Each structure stands twice: as structure tokens, then as C-alpha cells.
Amino acid sequence: AIDKAYTAAGFGFPTADWMKLFDGNEGLKLGISARPRIVVFGGGLPIRIDGQLVGGVGVSGASESQDEACARAALAALVPADDHVQEQS
């Protein structure tokens, strides 16, 4: 969970979005996922306040979808709704 928060805060986007970036690039996938503290699956979200990246929230211990849902609930409790991270598509 700590590394999910670290990854989301360090890169500024949800950890689940890494898989979209890896599409068709196995070398990138292997290289990034081998880096210490970098997590490339769901459960980590960046925290933004007034549009500024201030940290990350990470959840681990359940399925990826459950971790994502719990992270979203934590983010909703921490940050006003209008400041929530905009999902990349």
C-alpha cells in the first residue's frame, strides 16, 4: 500500500493507468515493474488539492478492484470532490 501511494504521488496518476502505458511495449513493462517501490496495478491514487499534487493514497490487501474502490473512498474522505484526480482515458 505504501508503494502504491509512493508511485501515485511520484508520477501523478493512478497506478492502474500503468497498464495502458505498457500496451504493446513489453520492454517498458519489464523495466518499470522491476524498479524498487514502483507498483503498476490498481490501488494507488494521487492526492491533489487546489490542482496541486500533494501526495498519494495507496490500498492493498484485497482484489485490485476492491483496492481501487477503497482508495477512491479514502480520497473522497480526504479531498473535496472538485479536487479529485481526473481519470485518464
N, CA, C and O atoms as a CHARMM CRD file, in Angstrom:
* protein
*
  356
    1    1 ALA  N      0.82400  -1.19700   0.00000 PROA 1      0.00000
    2    1 ALA  CA     0.00000   0.00000   0.00000 PROA 1      0.00000
    3    1 ALA  C      0.86800   1.26100   0.00000 PROA 1      0.00000
    4    1 ALA  O      0.56800   2.23400  -0.69100 PROA 1      0.00000
    5    2 ILE  N      1.93500   1.22800   0.77600 PROA 2      0.00000
    6    2 ILE  CA     2.81700   2.39400   0.83400 PROA 2      0.00000
    7    2 ILE  C      3.44000   2.65800  -0.53600 PROA 2      0.00000
    8    2 ILE  O      3.54100   3.80700  -0.96700 PROA 2      0.00000
    9    3 ASP  N      3.85300   1.59900  -1.20900 PROA 3      0.00000
   10    3 ASP  CA     4.46300   1.78100  -2.52300 PROA 3      0.00000
   11    3 ASP  C      3.44700   2.20800  -3.58100 PROA 3      0.00000
   12    3 ASP  O      3.81200   2.88800  -4.54000 PROA 3      0.00000
   13    4 LYS  N      2.19400   1.82700  -3.42600 PROA 4      0.00000
   14    4 LYS  CA     1.15400   2.32500  -4.34100 PROA 4      0.00000
   15    4 LYS  C      0.98700   3.83100  -4.16000 PROA 4      0.00000
   16    4 LYS  O      0.89100   4.56800  -5.14200 PROA 4      0.00000
   17    5 ALA  N      0.95100   4.28400  -2.92100 PROA 5      0.00000
   18    5 ALA  CA     0.85200   5.72500  -2.65800 PROA 5      0.00000
   19    5 ALA  C      2.08700   6.44500  -3.19300 PROA 5      0.00000
   20    5 ALA  O      1.97000   7.51400  -3.79200 PROA 5      0.00000
   21    6 TYR  N      3.26100   5.87000  -2.98200 PROA 6      0.00000
   22    6 TYR  CA     4.51900   6.43900  -3.46100 PROA 6      0.00000
   23    6 TYR  C      4.50200   6.58300  -4.98500 PROA 6      0.00000
   24    6 TYR  O      4.88500   7.62400  -5.51800 PROA 6      0.00000
   25    7 THR  N      4.05800   5.54100  -5.68000 PROA 7      0.00000
   26    7 THR  CA     4.01700   5.55700  -7.14500 PROA 7      0.00000
   27    7 THR  C      3.02700   6.59400  -7.65100 PROA 7      0.00000
   28    7 THR  O      3.34100   7.36200  -8.56100 PROA 7      0.00000
   29    8 ALA  N      1.83300   6.62200  -7.06600 PROA 8      0.00000
   30    8 ALA  CA     0.81200   7.59000  -7.49500 PROA 8      0.00000
   31    8 ALA  C      1.27800   9.02200  -7.25500 PROA 8      0.00000
   32    8 ALA  O      1.06600   9.89600  -8.09500 PROA 8      0.00000
   33    9 ALA  N      1.90500   9.25900  -6.12200 PROA 9      0.00000
   34    9 ALA  CA     2.39600  10.60500  -5.81400 PROA 9      0.00000
   35    9 ALA  C      3.58600  10.97200  -6.69300 PROA 9      0.00000
   36    9 ALA  O      3.69900  12.11200  -7.14400 PROA 9      0.00000
   37   10 GLY  N      4.45400  10.03000  -6.93300 PROA 10     0.00000
   38   10 GLY  CA     5.65900  10.29700  -7.70200 PROA 10     0.00000
   39   10 GLY  C      5.41100  10.57400  -9.17400 PROA 10     0.00000
   40   10 GLY  O      6.11600  11.37200  -9.79100 PROA 10     0.00000
   41   11 PHE  N      4.40000   9.90800  -9.73700 PROA 11     0.00000
   42   11 PHE  CA     4.12800  10.06400 -11.16100 PROA 11     0.00000
   43   11 PHE  C      2.88700  10.89600 -11.44400 PROA 11     0.00000
   44   11 PHE  O      2.68500  11.34300 -12.57300 PROA 11     0.00000
   45   12 GLY  N      2.05100  11.10900 -10.42600 PROA 12     0.00000
   46   12 GLY  CA     0.90200  11.99500 -10.58300 PROA 12     0.00000
   47   12 GLY  C     -0.30000  11.41000 -11.28200 PROA 12     0.00000
   48   12 GLY  O     -1.17900  12.15100 -11.72100 PROA 12     0.00000
   49   13 PHE  N     -0.36000  10.09200 -11.39500 PROA 13     0.00000
   50   13 PHE  CA    -1.55200   9.47000 -11.97300 PROA 13     0.00000
   51   13 PHE  C     -1.82600   8.14000 -11.27200 PROA 13     0.00000
   52   13 PHE  O     -0.94000   7.59100 -10.61700 PROA 13     0.00000
   53   14 PRO  N     -3.05500   7.61600 -11.40700 PROA 14     0.00000
   54   14 PRO  CA    -3.41200   6.37200 -10.72900 PROA 14     0.00000
   55   14 PRO  C     -2.51000   5.21100 -11.14900 PROA 14     0.00000
   56   14 PRO  O     -2.13400   5.10700 -12.31700 PROA 14     0.00000
   57   15 THR  N     -2.17100   4.35300 -10.21300 PROA 15     0.00000
   58   15 THR  CA    -1.31100   3.21800 -10.52900 PROA 15     0.00000
   59   15 THR  C     -1.94400   2.29000 -11.55500 PROA 15     0.00000
   60   15 THR  O     -1.22400   1.64000 -12.31400 PROA 15     0.00000
   61   16 ALA  N     -3.25200   2.21000 -11.60000 PROA 16     0.00000
   62   16 ALA  CA    -3.92900   1.35200 -12.58000 PROA 16     0.00000
   63   16 ALA  C     -3.66900   1.80900 -14.01100 PROA 16     0.00000
   64   16 ALA  O     -3.78900   1.00800 -14.93800 PROA 16     0.00000
   65   17 ASP  N     -3.31700   3.06800 -14.21300 PROA 17     0.00000
   66   17 ASP  CA    -3.08700   3.59300 -15.56300 PROA 17     0.00000
   67   17 ASP  C     -1.78300   3.10200 -16.18400 PROA 17     0.00000
   68   17 ASP  O     -1.57900   3.26500 -17.38700 PROA 17     0.00000
   69   18 TRP  N     -0.89800   2.50500 -15.38800 PROA 18     0.00000
   70   18 TRP  CA     0.35100   1.99800 -15.95200 PROA 18     0.00000
   71   18 TRP  C      0.10500   0.97500 -17.04800 PROA 18     0.00000
   72   18 TRP  O      0.81500   0.97500 -18.05400 PROA 18     0.00000
   73   19 MET  N     -0.88500   0.09900 -16.87900 PROA 19     0.00000
   74   19 MET  CA    -1.12200  -0.94900 -17.87800 PROA 19     0.00000
   75   19 MET  C     -1.46200  -0.35300 -19.24000 PROA 19     0.00000
   76   19 MET  O     -1.09400  -0.91900 -20.26900 PROA 19     0.00000
   77   20 LYS  N     -2.15400   0.77200 -19.25900 PROA 20     0.00000
   78   20 LYS  CA    -2.45100   1.44100 -20.53100 PROA 20     0.00000
   79   20 LYS  C     -1.16300   1.91700 -21.19300 PROA 20     0.00000
   80   20 LYS  O     -1.02800   1.84500 -22.41500 PROA 20     0.00000
   81   21 LEU  N     -0.23100   2.39700 -20.40500 PROA 21     0.00000
   82   21 LEU  CA     1.04200   2.87800 -20.94000 PROA 21     0.00000
   83   21 LEU  C      1.90800   1.74300 -21.47700 PROA 21     0.00000
   84   21 LEU  O      2.70900   1.95000 -22.38900 PROA 21     0.00000
   85   22 PHE  N      1.75200   0.55600 -20.92000 PROA 22     0.00000
   86   22 PHE  CA     2.55400  -0.59200 -21.33200 PROA 22     0.00000
   87   22 PHE  C      2.04000  -1.25400 -22.59900 PROA 22     0.00000
   88   22 PHE  O      2.74700  -2.07100 -23.19000 PROA 22     0.00000
   89   23 ASP  N      0.84800  -0.92800 -23.02500 PROA 23     0.00000
   90   23 ASP  CA     0.23000  -1.59200 -24.17100 PROA 23     0.00000
   91   23 ASP  C      1.19700  -1.64100 -25.35500 PROA 23     0.00000
   92   23 ASP  O      1.55500  -0.61100 -25.92600 PROA 23     0.00000
   93   24 GLY  N      1.60400  -2.84000 -25.70500 PROA 24     0.00000
   94   24 GLY  CA     2.48400  -3.03100 -26.84900 PROA 24     0.00000
   95   24 GLY  C      3.95400  -2.77600 -26.57600 PROA 24     0.00000
   96   24 GLY  O      4.75800  -2.82500 -27.50700 PROA 24     0.00000
   97   25 ASN  N      4.33500  -2.50600 -25.33800 PROA 25     0.00000
   98   25 ASN  CA     5.73700  -2.22300 -25.03400 PROA 25     0.00000
   99   25 ASN  C      6.19200  -3.08400 -23.85600 PROA 25     0.00000
  100   25 ASN  O      6.25500  -2.62200 -22.71700 PROA 25     0.00000
  101   26 GLU  N      6.50300  -4.33000 -24.15200 PROA 26     0.00000
  102   26 GLU  CA     6.88900  -5.28200 -23.11200 PROA 26     0.00000
  103   26 GLU  C      8.17700  -4.85500 -22.40000 PROA 26     0.00000
  104   26 GLU  O      8.32500  -5.08100 -21.19900 PROA 26     0.00000
  105   27 GLY  N      9.10300  -4.24100 -23.13300 PROA 27     0.00000
  106   27 GLY  CA    10.35200  -3.78400 -22.52100 PROA 27     0.00000
  107   27 GLY  C     10.11600  -2.74300 -21.44500 PROA 27     0.00000
  108   27 GLY  O     10.72600  -2.79300 -20.37700 PROA 27     0.00000
  109   28 LEU  N      9.22900  -1.79600 -21.72700 PROA 28     0.00000
  110   28 LEU  CA     8.88800  -0.77300 -20.74000 PROA 28     0.00000
  111   28 LEU  C      8.22800  -1.41200 -19.52600 PROA 28     0.00000
  112   28 LEU  O      8.54600  -1.07600 -18.38600 PROA 28     0.00000
  113   29 LYS  N      7.31300  -2.33100 -19.77900 PROA 29     0.00000
  114   29 LYS  CA     6.61400  -3.01300 -18.68300 PROA 29     0.00000
  115   29 LYS  C      7.61200  -3.73100 -17.76900 PROA 29     0.00000
  116   29 LYS  O      7.53700  -3.60500 -16.54600 PROA 29     0.00000
  117   30 LEU  N      8.53000  -4.47200 -18.35200 PROA 30     0.00000
  118   30 LEU  CA     9.50700  -5.20600 -17.54600 PROA 30     0.00000
  119   30 LEU  C     10.45700  -4.26200 -16.82000 PROA 30     0.00000
  120   30 LEU  O     10.80200  -4.49700 -15.66100 PROA 30     0.00000
  121   31 GLY  N     10.87600  -3.20900 -17.48600 PROA 31     0.00000
  122   31 GLY  CA    11.80600  -2.26300 -16.87800 PROA 31     0.00000
  123   31 GLY  C     11.21000  -1.50300 -15.71100 PROA 31     0.00000
  124   31 GLY  O     11.81900  -1.41800 -14.64500 PROA 31     0.00000
  125   32 ILE  N     10.02400  -0.95300 -15.90600 PROA 32     0.00000
  126   32 ILE  CA     9.38500  -0.16600 -14.83800 PROA 32     0.00000
  127   32 ILE  C      8.99100  -1.04900 -13.66900 PROA 32     0.00000
  128   32 ILE  O      9.20800  -0.68800 -12.51300 PROA 32     0.00000
  129   33 SER  N      8.40900  -2.21100 -13.96500 PROA 33     0.00000
  130   33 SER  CA     7.93200  -3.06100 -12.87300 PROA 33     0.00000
  131   33 SER  C      9.08200  -3.65100 -12.06100 PROA 33     0.00000
  132   33 SER  O      8.86100  -4.12300 -10.94600 PROA 33     0.00000
  133   34 ALA  N     10.29700  -3.63400 -12.59100 PROA 34     0.00000
  134   34 ALA  CA    11.45700  -4.12900 -11.84800 PROA 34     0.00000
  135   34 ALA  C     12.06300  -3.06000 -10.93800 PROA 34     0.00000
  136   34 ALA  O     12.94000  -3.36800 -10.13100 PROA 34     0.00000
  137   35 ARG  N     11.61400  -1.82700 -11.05200 PROA 35     0.00000
  138   35 ARG  CA    12.13800  -0.73500 -10.22900 PROA 35     0.00000
  139   35 ARG  C     11.61900  -0.86700  -8.79800 PROA 35     0.00000
  140   35 ARG  O     10.44600  -1.18000  -8.59400 PROA 35     0.00000
  141   36 PRO  N     12.47000  -0.63600  -7.81700 PROA 36     0.00000
  142   36 PRO  CA    12.00400  -0.68100  -6.43100 PROA 36     0.00000
  143   36 PRO  C     10.91900   0.36500  -6.17300 PROA 36     0.00000
  144   36 PRO  O     10.99100   1.49000  -6.66800 PROA 36     0.00000
  145   37 ARG  N      9.93000  -0.02000  -5.40200 PROA 37     0.00000
  146   37 ARG  CA     8.85300   0.84800  -4.92100 PROA 37     0.00000
  147   37 ARG  C      7.83200   1.23400  -5.97800 PROA 37     0.00000
  148   37 ARG  O      6.85500   1.90300  -5.64100 PROA 37     0.00000
  149   38 ILE  N      8.00200   0.85200  -7.23200 PROA 38     0.00000
  150   38 ILE  CA     7.04600   1.20000  -8.27600 PROA 38     0.00000
  151   38 ILE  C      6.01700   0.08200  -8.38200 PROA 38     0.00000
  152   38 ILE  O      6.37200  -1.08300  -8.56500 PROA 38     0.00000
  153   39 VAL  N      4.74600   0.43900  -8.26800 PROA 39     0.00000
  154   39 VAL  CA     3.64300  -0.51900  -8.36200 PROA 39     0.00000
  155   39 VAL  C      2.82500  -0.17400  -9.59400 PROA 39     0.00000
  156   39 VAL  O      2.44600   0.98000  -9.79700 PROA 39     0.00000
  157   40 VAL  N      2.55400  -1.18800 -10.42100 PROA 40     0.00000
  158   40 VAL  CA     1.92500  -0.93100 -11.72100 PROA 40     0.00000
  159   40 VAL  C      0.52900  -1.54600 -11.84400 PROA 40     0.00000
  160   40 VAL  O      0.09500  -1.87600 -12.94800 PROA 40     0.00000
  161   41 PHE  N     -0.16700  -1.70000 -10.73400 PROA 41     0.00000
  162   41 PHE  CA    -1.55300  -2.17200 -10.76600 PROA 41     0.00000
  163   41 PHE  C     -2.37400  -1.34900  -9.78600 PROA 41     0.00000
  164   41 PHE  O     -1.82400  -0.62900  -8.95200 PROA 41     0.00000
  165   42 GLY  N     -3.67900  -1.45800  -9.89000 PROA 42     0.00000
  166   42 GLY  CA    -4.59500  -0.56800  -9.18900 PROA 42     0.00000
  167   42 GLY  C     -4.51000  -0.57300  -7.67700 PROA 42     0.00000
  168   42 GLY  O     -4.09900  -1.55000  -7.05100 PROA 42     0.00000
  169   43 GLY  N     -4.91500   0.56200  -7.11100 PROA 43     0.00000
  170   43 GLY  CA    -4.96400   0.73400  -5.66900 PROA 43     0.00000
  171   43 GLY  C     -4.23300   1.96900  -5.18500 PROA 43     0.00000
  172   43 GLY  O     -4.26400   2.28400  -3.99500 PROA 43     0.00000
  173   44 GLY  N     -3.57000   2.67800  -6.10400 PROA 44     0.00000
  174   44 GLY  CA    -2.87700   3.90700  -5.73900 PROA 44     0.00000
  175   44 GLY  C     -3.43500   5.09200  -6.50300 PROA 44     0.00000
  176   44 GLY  O     -3.59500   5.02600  -7.72200 PROA 44     0.00000
  177   45 LEU  N     -3.73300   6.17300  -5.79900 PROA 45     0.00000
  178   45 LEU  CA    -4.26600   7.38800  -6.42400 PROA 45     0.00000
  179   45 LEU  C     -3.48700   8.60300  -5.93800 PROA 45     0.00000
  180   45 LEU  O     -3.12300   8.68200  -4.76500 PROA 45     0.00000
  181   46 PRO  N     -3.23000   9.54900  -6.83800 PROA 46     0.00000
  182   46 PRO  CA    -2.58900  10.78700  -6.40200 PROA 46     0.00000
  183   46 PRO  C     -3.58100  11.65800  -5.63600 PROA 46     0.00000
  184   46 PRO  O     -4.78500  11.59900  -5.88500 PROA 46     0.00000
  185   47 ILE  N     -3.08600  12.44800  -4.72400 PROA 47     0.00000
  186   47 ILE  CA    -3.91000  13.40800  -3.98800 PROA 47     0.00000
  187   47 ILE  C     -3.56600  14.79800  -4.50700 PROA 47     0.00000
  188   47 ILE  O     -2.40700  15.21300  -4.48700 PROA 47     0.00000
  189   48 ARG  N     -4.58100  15.50600  -4.96900 PROA 48     0.00000
  190   48 ARG  CA    -4.40400  16.87800  -5.44700 PROA 48     0.00000
  191   48 ARG  C     -5.31200  17.79700  -4.63700 PROA 48     0.00000
  192   48 ARG  O     -6.47900  17.48800  -4.39900 PROA 48     0.00000
  193   49 ILE  N     -4.76200  18.91400  -4.22600 PROA 49     0.00000
  194   49 ILE  CA    -5.53500  19.95200  -3.54700 PROA 49     0.00000
  195   49 ILE  C     -5.30000  21.24600  -4.30300 PROA 49     0.00000
  196   49 ILE  O     -4.16000  21.64300  -4.54400 PROA 49     0.00000
  197   50 ASP  N     -6.39000  21.89500  -4.67400 PROA 50     0.00000
  198   50 ASP  CA    -6.31300  23.11100  -5.48900 PROA 50     0.00000
  199   50 ASP  C     -5.45700  22.89500  -6.73100 PROA 50     0.00000
  200   50 ASP  O     -4.70900  23.78000  -7.14900 PROA 50     0.00000
  201   51 GLY  N     -5.58000  21.70000  -7.31600 PROA 51     0.00000
  202   51 GLY  CA    -4.86100  21.38300  -8.54000 PROA 51     0.00000
  203   51 GLY  C     -3.40200  21.00800  -8.35800 PROA 51     0.00000
  204   51 GLY  O     -2.72300  20.67800  -9.33000 PROA 51     0.00000
  205   52 GLN  N     -2.91300  21.05300  -7.13200 PROA 52     0.00000
  206   52 GLN  CA    -1.50500  20.74700  -6.85700 PROA 52     0.00000
  207   52 GLN  C     -1.36100  19.33000  -6.30900 PROA 52     0.00000
  208   52 GLN  O     -2.10000  18.92500  -5.41200 PROA 52     0.00000
  209   53 LEU  N     -0.42400  18.59700  -6.84400 PROA 53     0.00000
  210   53 LEU  CA    -0.13100  17.25600  -6.35700 PROA 53     0.00000
  211   53 LEU  C      0.51900  17.36900  -4.98000 PROA 53     0.00000
  212   53 LEU  O      1.57300  17.98700  -4.83300 PROA 53     0.00000
  213   54 VAL  N     -0.12000  16.76200  -3.96600 PROA 54     0.00000
  214   54 VAL  CA     0.39100  16.86900  -2.59600 PROA 54     0.00000
  215   54 VAL  C      0.73300  15.52200  -1.96800 PROA 54     0.00000
  216   54 VAL  O      1.28800  15.48100  -0.87000 PROA 54     0.00000
  217   55 GLY  N      0.41400  14.42700  -2.64000 PROA 55     0.00000
  218   55 GLY  CA     0.70700  13.12100  -2.06800 PROA 55     0.00000
  219   55 GLY  C     -0.02600  12.03100  -2.79900 PROA 55     0.00000
  220   55 GLY  O     -0.50000  12.21600  -3.91900 PROA 55     0.00000
  221   56 GLY  N     -0.11200  10.88500  -2.14600 PROA 56     0.00000
  222   56 GLY  CA    -0.80700   9.75200  -2.73200 PROA 56     0.00000
  223   56 GLY  C     -1.46000   8.91900  -1.65700 PROA 56     0.00000
  224   56 GLY  O     -1.06000   8.95300  -0.49400 PROA 56     0.00000
  225   57 VAL  N     -2.46300   8.17700  -2.05600 PROA 57     0.00000
  226   57 VAL  CA    -3.11800   7.22300  -1.16700 PROA 57     0.00000
  227   57 VAL  C     -2.96900   5.84700  -1.81200 PROA 57     0.00000
  228   57 VAL  O     -3.13600   5.69800  -3.02200 PROA 57     0.00000
  229   58 GLY  N     -2.65700   4.85100  -0.99900 PROA 58     0.00000
  230   58 GLY  CA    -2.49700   3.50000  -1.50900 PROA 58     0.00000
  231   58 GLY  C     -3.22500   2.50200  -0.63700 PROA 58     0.00000
  232   58 GLY  O     -3.23000   2.61500   0.58900 PROA 58     0.00000
  233   59 VAL  N     -3.84100   1.52200  -1.27900 PROA 59     0.00000
  234   59 VAL  CA    -4.58400   0.48300  -0.57100 PROA 59     0.00000
  235   59 VAL  C     -4.16000  -0.86400  -1.13500 PROA 59     0.00000
  236   59 VAL  O     -4.01600  -1.02000  -2.34700 PROA 59     0.00000
  237   60 SER  N     -3.96200  -1.83200  -0.25400 PROA 60     0.00000
  238   60 SER  CA    -3.56000  -3.16400  -0.67100 PROA 60     0.00000
  239   60 SER  C     -4.14200  -4.18600   0.29400 PROA 60     0.00000
  240   60 SER  O     -4.46900  -3.86600   1.43700 PROA 60     0.00000
  241   61 GLY  N     -4.26600  -5.41200  -0.18000 PROA 61     0.00000
  242   61 GLY  CA    -4.72600  -6.48400   0.69300 PROA 61     0.00000
  243   61 GLY  C     -5.95500  -7.20500   0.20600 PROA 61     0.00000
  244   61 GLY  O     -6.30800  -8.25700   0.73900 PROA 61     0.00000
  245   62 ALA  N     -6.61300  -6.66200  -0.79300 PROA 62     0.00000
  246   62 ALA  CA    -7.80400  -7.30400  -1.35700 PROA 62     0.00000
  247   62 ALA  C     -7.57600  -7.45800  -2.86300 PROA 62     0.00000
  248   62 ALA  O     -6.44100  -7.37600  -3.33300 PROA 62     0.00000
  249   63 SER  N     -8.63900  -7.67700  -3.60400 PROA 63     0.00000
  250   63 SER  CA    -8.50100  -7.73500  -5.05900 PROA 63     0.00000
  251   63 SER  C     -8.16700  -6.34200  -5.58200 PROA 63     0.00000
  252   63 SER  O     -8.36800  -5.34800  -4.88500 PROA 63     0.00000
  253   64 GLU  N     -7.66200  -6.27400  -6.79500 PROA 64     0.00000
  254   64 GLU  CA    -7.31900  -4.97400  -7.36900 PROA 64     0.00000
  255   64 GLU  C     -8.53500  -4.05600  -7.41300 PROA 64     0.00000
  256   64 GLU  O     -8.42400  -2.87300  -7.09000 PROA 64     0.00000
  257   65 SER  N     -9.68800  -4.57900  -7.80800 PROA 65     0.00000
  258   65 SER  CA   -10.88300  -3.72900  -7.88100 PROA 65     0.00000
  259   65 SER  C    -11.32200  -3.26300  -6.49500 PROA 65     0.00000
  260   65 SER  O    -11.78500  -2.13200  -6.34200 PROA 65     0.00000
  261   66 GLN  N    -11.18300  -4.11300  -5.49400 PROA 66     0.00000
  262   66 GLN  CA   -11.52500  -3.70700  -4.12800 PROA 66     0.00000
  263   66 GLN  C    -10.53000  -2.67600  -3.59400 PROA 66     0.00000
  264   66 GLN  O    -10.92000  -1.72600  -2.91500 PROA 66     0.00000
  265   67 ASP  N     -9.25200  -2.86400  -3.90200 PROA 67     0.00000
  266   67 ASP  CA    -8.24600  -1.87300  -3.50400 PROA 67     0.00000
  267   67 ASP  C     -8.55800  -0.52300  -4.13700 PROA 67     0.00000
  268   67 ASP  O     -8.46600   0.51200  -3.47700 PROA 67     0.00000
  269   68 GLU  N     -8.93200  -0.53400  -5.42900 PROA 68     0.00000
  270   68 GLU  CA    -9.28000   0.70800  -6.13400 PROA 68     0.00000
  271   68 GLU  C    -10.46900   1.39800  -5.46200 PROA 68     0.00000
  272   68 GLU  O    -10.44200   2.60500  -5.22400 PROA 68     0.00000
  273   69 ALA  N    -11.50400   0.62600  -5.16200 PROA 69     0.00000
  274   69 ALA  CA   -12.69900   1.20000  -4.53800 PROA 69     0.00000
  275   69 ALA  C    -12.36800   1.80000  -3.17200 PROA 69     0.00000
  276   69 ALA  O    -12.85800   2.87500  -2.82800 PROA 69     0.00000
  277   70 CYS  N    -11.55400   1.11800  -2.41300 PROA 70     0.00000
  278   70 CYS  CA   -11.17600   1.61300  -1.08600 PROA 70     0.00000
  279   70 CYS  C    -10.31600   2.87500  -1.20700 PROA 70     0.00000
  280   70 CYS  O    -10.47600   3.81100  -0.42400 PROA 70     0.00000
  281   71 ALA  N     -9.41200   2.90100  -2.18000 PROA 71     0.00000
  282   71 ALA  CA    -8.58100   4.09100  -2.39200 PROA 71     0.00000
  283   71 ALA  C     -9.44500   5.28000  -2.79400 PROA 71     0.00000
  284   71 ALA  O     -9.20600   6.40100  -2.34400 PROA 71     0.00000
  285   72 ARG  N    -10.44300   5.04600  -3.63400 PROA 72     0.00000
  286   72 ARG  CA   -11.35100   6.13100  -4.04100 PROA 72     0.00000
  287   72 ARG  C    -12.13300   6.65600  -2.83600 PROA 72     0.00000
  288   72 ARG  O    -12.34000   7.86300  -2.70600 PROA 72     0.00000
  289   73 ALA  N    -12.56400   5.75500  -1.96000 PROA 73     0.00000
  290   73 ALA  CA   -13.28200   6.17900  -0.75400 PROA 73     0.00000
  291   73 ALA  C    -12.36300   6.99800   0.15500 PROA 73     0.00000
  292   73 ALA  O    -12.78800   8.00200   0.72700 PROA 73     0.00000
  293   74 ALA  N    -11.12000   6.57500   0.28500 PROA 74     0.00000
  294   74 ALA  CA   -10.16500   7.33100   1.10200 PROA 74     0.00000
  295   74 ALA  C     -9.92000   8.71000   0.50600 PROA 74     0.00000
  296   74 ALA  O     -9.87600   9.70600   1.22900 PROA 74     0.00000
  297   75 LEU  N     -9.76200   8.76800  -0.81200 PROA 75     0.00000
  298   75 LEU  CA    -9.54500  10.05300  -1.47300 PROA 75     0.00000
  299   75 LEU  C    -10.74900  10.96900  -1.27600 PROA 75     0.00000
  300   75 LEU  O    -10.59100  12.16500  -1.02800 PROA 75     0.00000
  301   76 ALA  N    -11.94500  10.41000  -1.38600 PROA 76     0.00000
  302   76 ALA  CA   -13.16300  11.20700  -1.19900 PROA 76     0.00000
  303   76 ALA  C    -13.24000  11.77200   0.22000 PROA 76     0.00000
  304   76 ALA  O    -13.74100  12.87800   0.42300 PROA 76     0.00000
  305   77 ALA  N    -12.74600  11.01800   1.19500 PROA 77     0.00000
  306   77 ALA  CA   -12.76800  11.49300   2.58100 PROA 77     0.00000
  307   77 ALA  C    -11.70100  12.56200   2.83800 PROA 77     0.00000
  308   77 ALA  O    -11.85200  13.38900   3.73700 PROA 77     0.00000
  309   78 LEU  N    -10.63500  12.54200   2.05600 PROA 78     0.00000
  310   78 LEU  CA    -9.51400  13.46300   2.26600 PROA 78     0.00000
  311   78 LEU  C     -9.62500  14.78300   1.52500 PROA 78     0.00000
  312   78 LEU  O     -9.18900  15.82100   2.02200 PROA 78     0.00000
  313   79 VAL  N    -10.20700  14.74200   0.33800 PROA 79     0.00000
  314   79 VAL  CA   -10.13300  15.87300  -0.58500 PROA 79     0.00000
  315   79 VAL  C    -11.53200  16.25200  -1.05600 PROA 79     0.00000
  316   79 VAL  O    -12.32900  15.36400  -1.35600 PROA 79     0.00000
  317   80 PRO  N    -11.85500  17.53500  -1.13200 PROA 80     0.00000
  318   80 PRO  CA   -13.15600  17.95300  -1.67100 PROA 80     0.00000
  319   80 PRO  C    -13.38500  17.37800  -3.06800 PROA 80     0.00000
  320   80 PRO  O    -12.43800  17.21500  -3.83800 PROA 80     0.00000
  321   81 ALA  N    -14.62300  17.07600  -3.38800 PROA 81     0.00000
  322   81 ALA  CA   -14.97100  16.40400  -4.64400 PROA 81     0.00000
  323   81 ALA  C    -14.45100  17.12700  -5.87200 PROA 81     0.00000
  324   81 ALA  O    -14.05500  16.47200  -6.83600 PROA 81     0.00000
  325   82 ASP  N    -14.43600  18.44200  -5.87500 PROA 82     0.00000
  326   82 ASP  CA   -13.99300  19.16400  -7.06700 PROA 82     0.00000
  327   82 ASP  C    -12.48300  19.09300  -7.27200 PROA 82     0.00000
  328   82 ASP  O    -11.98900  19.51300  -8.31800 PROA 82     0.00000
  329   83 ASP  N    -11.74300  18.57300  -6.30300 PROA 83     0.00000
  330   83 ASP  CA   -10.29700  18.42500  -6.44100 PROA 83     0.00000
  331   83 ASP  C     -9.85800  16.99800  -6.75900 PROA 83     0.00000
  332   83 ASP  O     -8.66300  16.75200  -6.92400 PROA 83     0.00000
  333   84 HSD  N    -10.79500  16.05100  -6.84700 PROA 84     0.00000
  334   84 HSD  CA   -10.41200  14.66400  -7.10100 PROA 84     0.00000
  335   84 HSD  C     -9.66000  14.55200  -8.41000 PROA 84     0.00000
  336   84 HSD  O     -9.86200  15.33200  -9.34100 PROA 84     0.00000
  337   85 VAL  N     -8.78700  13.56000  -8.45500 PROA 85     0.00000
  338   85 VAL  CA    -7.98800  13.31600  -9.65700 PROA 85     0.00000
  339   85 VAL  C     -8.90400  13.05400 -10.85000 PROA 85     0.00000
  340   85 VAL  O     -9.91100  12.35500 -10.73400 PROA 85     0.00000
  341   86 GLN  N     -8.54500  13.61400 -11.97200 PROA 86     0.00000
  342   86 GLN  CA    -9.27400  13.34500 -13.20500 PROA 86     0.00000
  343   86 GLN  C     -8.69700  12.08000 -13.81100 PROA 86     0.00000
  344   86 GLN  O     -7.48900  11.98300 -14.02300 PROA 86     0.00000
  345   87 GLU  N     -9.54700  11.12500 -14.08700 PROA 87     0.00000
  346   87 GLU  CA    -9.08900   9.87100 -14.66400 PROA 87     0.00000
  347   87 GLU  C     -8.60100  10.09400 -16.07700 PROA 87     0.00000
  348   87 GLU  O     -9.20400  10.84200 -16.84600 PROA 87     0.00000
  349   88 GLN  N     -7.50900   9.44100 -16.41200 PROA 88     0.00000
  350   88 GLN  CA    -7.02100   9.46800 -17.78200 PROA 88     0.00000
  351   88 GLN  C     -7.72900   8.37200 -18.54600 PROA 88     0.00000
  352   88 GLN  O     -8.01100   7.30800 -17.99500 PROA 88     0.00000
  353   89 SER  N     -8.02300   8.62500 -19.82400 PROA 89     0.00000
  354   89 SER  CA    -8.68600   7.58100 -20.60100 PROA 89     0.00000
  355   89 SER  C     -7.82100   7.11700 -21.72200 PROA 89     0.00000
  356   89 SER  O     -8.22000   6.23600 -22.48500 PROA 89     0.00000
